[in-house]
């Protein structure tokens, strides 16, 4: 099979999605399946829907359209605040959008009326991570103004944590969001469908908290696809961490010195390389590069060490001196690496259709 490629195990994704849906659902929290790291891949999206996740969320409108064009039937949520230039398309293609700017919501209202649509929004609240969000002190005034906009339905409030400032979700943050939700419902006689407390980073808060307050929704991607929580980066018990495997091929193996020789200038990316050692080593070149993935984000399945690379080459040290031209080398990936690989058109996507029940047996027998 051709390389480089990413092996996508749909059975393991389905297993993880079902486990997390059951885990969070046991305490009244629904989850939106976040598809942005897989670029709205239709086969992955269909797997999530078949696993019971009937709300899919993505930060790119193009990814949502891709899933819709493939016939995926779900409620679609735009995770990123709509750009003014895309507002009309958002109203036509998205069921719910996350918002923090009144001028954008006003435009959503205009196009919703033109298209005879009631567009739902989740108002995002700033709780310290300093990405998107309305300052809590002005949230009630914002709700008051939005309520007057025709064609707009306030479906809920939410917050985003860990993505920019690294601020972890904790009981205090969730109490604050819950209190704001209560105030909105009481003052404006609203019933909020979503009180969305965050993302895959909320796992540690969830398992350590006796009282989940009013939080009834999370937006989950990384935990489904990589089987981990994102505060400490640790695996979640009984989830697969290898649903995605990157495969690259050896295209050269030679004994070469570690240190370049000749006049040293800038490399292909404008950096000036520095080499401290002149020893000779067994070096292999793999057919993947910085155009496809950040090489340091890959974890190899064999005993090799990454020396560096260029746009289309990864250079490694073959410690055990076992590699030969044509060999395949497998890597597990972190979130950033998976995002890059799924975005790259040069990496072939190959899908494993093994049924989820076989993975359940592998855990318990």
C-alpha positions in Angstrom: 0.0 0.0 0.0 1.2 3.5 -0.8 2.8 5.8 1.7 2.7 8.1 3.5 -0.7 7.2 4.9 -2.7 7.5 8.0 -4.5 4.3 9.2 -7.8 5.3 10.7 -9.5 2.7 12.8 -13.2 3.5 12.7 -13.9 0.7 15.2 -11.7 2.2 17.9 -13.2 5.6 17.2 -16.7 4.2 17.6 -15.7 2.4 20.8 -14.2 5.6 22.3 -17.2 7.6 21.3 -19.6 5.1 22.9 -17.6 4.9 26.1 -17.5 8.7 26.5 -21.1 9.1 25.6 -22.0 6.6 28.3 -19.6 8.1 30.8 -20.7 11.7 30.6 -24.3 10.7 29.9 -24.5 8.8 33.2 -24.4 12.2 34.9 -26.6 14.2 32.6 -24.0 15.6 30.2 -24.4 15.3 26.5 -21.5 15.6 24.1 -21.0 17.2 20.7 -18.6 15.3 18.5 -15.9 17.7 17.4 -14.7 16.9 13.9 -12.2 19.7 13.3 -9.0 17.7 13.9 -10.2 15.3 11.1 -11.2 18.1 8.8 -14.8 17.0 8.7 -13.8 13.6 7.3 -17.2 12.1 6.2 -16.3 8.5 7.2 -15.2 9.5 10.7 -18.3 11.8 11.0 -20.6 8.9 10.0 -18.9 6.8 12.6 -19.6 9.4 15.3 -23.3 9.6 14.2 -23.7 5.8 14.3 -22.2 5.9 17.8 -25.0 8.1 18.9 -23.5 11.5 18.6 -26.2 13.4 16.7 -24.6 16.8 17.1 -21.3 17.4 15.2 -19.3 20.5 15.8 -16.5 22.0 13.7 -14.7 25.3 13.5 -14.5 25.4 9.7 -17.6 26.1 7.6 -15.9 24.2 4.8 -15.7 21.1 6.9 -19.4 21.3 7.8 -20.3 21.6 4.1 -18.1 18.6 3.3 -20.0 16.5 5.8 -23.3 17.7 4.5 -22.4 17.1 0.9 -21.5 13.5 1.9 -25.0 13.0 3.3 -24.1 13.1 7.0 -27.3 13.6 9.0 -26.7 15.5 12.2 -27.2 18.8 13.8 -24.2 21.0 12.9 -22.5 23.5 15.2 -20.0 26.1 14.1 -17.4 26.2 16.9 -15.6 29.3 15.8 -17.4 32.7 16.0 -18.8 33.4 12.5 -16.8 35.8 10.3 -19.0 38.6 9.0 -18.1 37.5 5.5 -19.6 34.1 6.1 -22.7 35.0 8.0 -25.2 34.2 5.2 -23.6 30.7 4.6 -23.6 30.1 8.4 -27.4 30.7 8.5 -28.0 28.4 5.5 -25.7 25.5 6.6 -25.4 25.6 10.4 -28.0 24.8 13.0 -26.2 26.4 15.9 -23.3 28.8 16.0 -21.1 30.0 18.9 -21.1 33.8 19.2 -19.6 36.6 21.3 -20.0 39.7 19.1 -23.3 41.6 18.8 -22.5 42.9 15.3 -22.2 39.4 14.1 -25.5 38.3 15.8 -27.2 41.3 14.2 -26.1 40.0 10.8 -27.2 36.5 11.6 -30.6 37.9 12.5 -30.8 39.7 9.2 -30.1 36.7 7.1 -32.2 34.4 9.3 -35.2 36.6 8.5 -34.4 36.7 4.8 -34.3 32.9 4.7 -37.2 32.4 7.1 -35.0 30.5 9.6 -34.7 30.6 13.3 -31.0 30.4 13.9 -29.8 29.1 17.3 -26.8 30.5 19.0 -24.7 29.7 22.1 -23.3 32.8 23.7 -19.7 32.2 24.7 -18.5 33.6 28.1 -14.9 34.6 28.9 -13.8 32.8 32.0 -10.0 33.4 31.9 -8.5 31.6 29.0 -8.7 34.8 26.9 -9.7 33.4 23.6 -13.3 34.1 22.6 -16.0 35.1 25.0 -18.3 37.8 26.5 -17.1 39.4 29.7 -19.4 38.0 32.5 -20.3 41.5 33.8 -21.9 42.4 30.4 -23.5 39.1 29.6 -27.0 39.9 30.9 -27.0 43.2 28.9 -25.9 41.2 25.8 -28.7 38.7 26.3 -31.2 41.6 26.7 -30.1 43.0 23.3 -30.0 39.6 21.5 -33.5 38.8 22.7 -34.8 41.7 20.7 -33.3 40.3 17.5 -35.8 38.4 15.3 -34.8 35.1 13.8 -32.3 34.4 16.6 -32.8 31.8 19.4 -30.5 31.8 22.4 -30.0 28.0 22.8 -27.4 28.3 25.6 -24.2 29.6 27.0 -20.7 28.1 27.0 -17.1 28.7 27.7 -13.8 27.6 26.3 -10.8 26.7 28.4 -7.2 25.4 27.9 -7.1 26.2 24.2 -5.2 29.5 24.4 -4.3 30.4 27.9 -4.0 26.9 29.3 -6.5 27.7 32.0 -8.0 24.4 33.2 -11.7 23.9 33.8 -12.4 23.5 37.5 -15.3 23.6 40.0 -15.0 27.4 40.4 -15.2 28.0 36.6 -18.2 25.6 36.3 -20.0 27.2 39.2 -19.6 30.6 37.6 -21.0 29.5 34.3 -23.8 27.7 36.0 -24.7 30.8 38.0 -24.8 32.9 34.9 -27.1 30.3 33.3 -29.5 30.5 36.2 -29.5 34.3 36.1 -30.3 34.3 32.4 -33.1 31.7 32.8 -34.7 33.5 35.8 -34.4 37.1 34.5 -35.4 36.5 30.9 -37.7 33.5 31.4 -35.6 31.3 29.1 -34.9 27.6 29.2 -31.3 27.1 27.9 -30.8 23.9 26.0 -27.0 23.9 26.4 -24.8 24.9 29.3 -21.6 23.9 27.6 -18.7 23.7 30.1 -15.9 23.0 27.7 -14.1 20.3 25.9 -11.8 17.2 26.4 -10.0 19.2 29.1 -13.1 18.8 31.4 -12.5 15.1 32.1 -10.5 15.6 35.3 -13.1 18.1 36.6 -15.8 15.6 35.7 -14.3 12.6 37.5 -13.3 14.6 40.6 -16.5 16.6 41.2 -19.4 15.5 43.2 -21.5 18.4 42.0 -21.5 19.2 38.3 -23.8 22.2 38.8 -25.8 23.1 35.7 -23.3 21.9 33.2 -25.1 19.6 30.7 -22.9 19.6 27.6 -19.3 19.2 26.5 -17.6 19.5 23.1 -15.4 16.5 22.7 -12.9 15.7 20.0 -9.4 14.8 21.2 -10.7 12.3 23.9 -12.6 10.4 21.2 -9.8 10.3 18.6 -6.7 10.0 20.8 -8.2 8.6 24.0 -6.8 11.2 26.4 -7.7 14.2 28.5 -6.0 17.4 27.6 -5.0 19.1 31.0 -2.3 16.6 31.8 -2.3 14.8 28.5 -2.9 11.4 30.2 -4.8 8.5 28.7 -8.4 8.0 29.8 -8.9 4.5 31.3 -10.3 1.9 28.9 -10.0 4.1 25.8 -7.9 3.4 22.8 -5.0 5.8 22.2 -4.0 4.4 18.8 -7.1 4.9 16.6 -4.8 6.8 14.2 -1.4 5.5 13.1 0.8 7.3 10.6 2.8 5.1 8.3 5.9 6.4 6.4 8.3 4.5 4.2 12.1 4.3 4.2 13.5 5.7 0.9 17.2 5.8 1.8 19.5 4.0 4.3 23.2 5.0 4.6 26.0 5.5 7.0 26.7 9.3 7.1 28.2 11.7 9.5 26.0 13.6 11.9 27.6 16.9 11.1 27.1 18.5 7.7 30.4 19.4 5.9 31.1 22.4 3.7 30.1 26.1 4.2 27.1 26.2 6.5 24.3 28.6 5.5 20.5 28.7 6.0 18.5 25.5 5.5 15.2 25.3 3.5 13.3 27.1 6.3 15.7 29.9 6.9 17.4 28.3 9.9 21.2 27.9 10.4 21.9 24.3 11.5 24.3 23.6 14.3 25.8 20.1 14.8 27.9 19.3 17.8 29.1 15.9 16.9 31.1 14.5 13.9 30.4 10.8 14.4 29.1 8.5 11.7 25.8 6.9 12.2 23.2 4.7 10.3 20.7 7.2 8.9 17.4 6.6 7.2 15.2 8.9 5.3 11.4 8.6 5.4 9.0 9.9 2.9 7.2 12.4 5.1 8.2 16.0 6.0 7.3 19.3 7.5 4.7 20.0 4.8 2.7 17.1 6.3 3.5 17.1 10.0 5.6 18.5 12.8 8.2 15.7 13.1 8.8 16.2 16.8 5.1 15.4 17.5 5.5 11.8 16.2 6.2 8.8 18.5 7.8 5.9 16.5 6.9 2.3 17.2 10.6 1.2 16.8 14.0 2.3 18.2 14.8 5.3 16.0 15.6 9.0 16.8 14.4 12.0 14.8 17.4 14.1 13.6 15.3 16.6 11.6 13.9 17.0 8.1 12.8 19.2 5.3 9.5 19.8 3.6 9.3 16.2 2.2 11.9 14.2 4.2 12.3 13.0 7.7 15.8 12.0 8.7 16.2 9.5 11.6 19.0 7.7 13.3 18.5 3.9 13.1 19.8 2.9 16.5 19.3 -0.9 15.9 20.5 -0.7 12.3 17.6 -2.8 11.1 15.9 -0.6 8.5 16.1 -1.1 4.8 14.7 0.7 1.8 11.0 -0.1 1.4 10.4 -0.7 5.1 7.4 1.0 6.7 7.7 2.8 10.0 4.6 3.5 12.2 4.0 6.4 14.5 1.4 7.4 17.0 0.5 11.1 17.0 -0.5 13.9 19.3 -3.4 16.3 18.5 -1.3 18.8 16.6 0.3 16.1 14.5 -3.0 14.5 13.7 -4.4 17.9 12.6 -1.5 18.4 10.3 -1.7 14.9 8.8 -5.4 15.1 8.2 -5.0 18.5 6.6 -2.3 17.2 4.2 -3.6 16.1 0.8 -0.3 14.2 0.4 -1.1 11.7 3.2 -3.4 8.9 2.1 -6.3 8.2 4.4 -6.9 4.5 4.9 -9.9 3.2 6.9 -10.1 0.1 9.1 -13.7 -1.1 9.3 -13.3 -3.6 12.1 -16.4 -3.7 14.2 -16.4 -2.0 17.6 -17.6 -5.2 19.4 -14.3 -6.9 18.7 -12.5 -4.1 20.6 -14.8 -4.5 23.5 -13.8 -8.1 23.7 -10.1 -7.2 23.5 -10.4 -5.1 26.6 -12.4 -7.5 28.7 -11.0 -10.9 27.7 
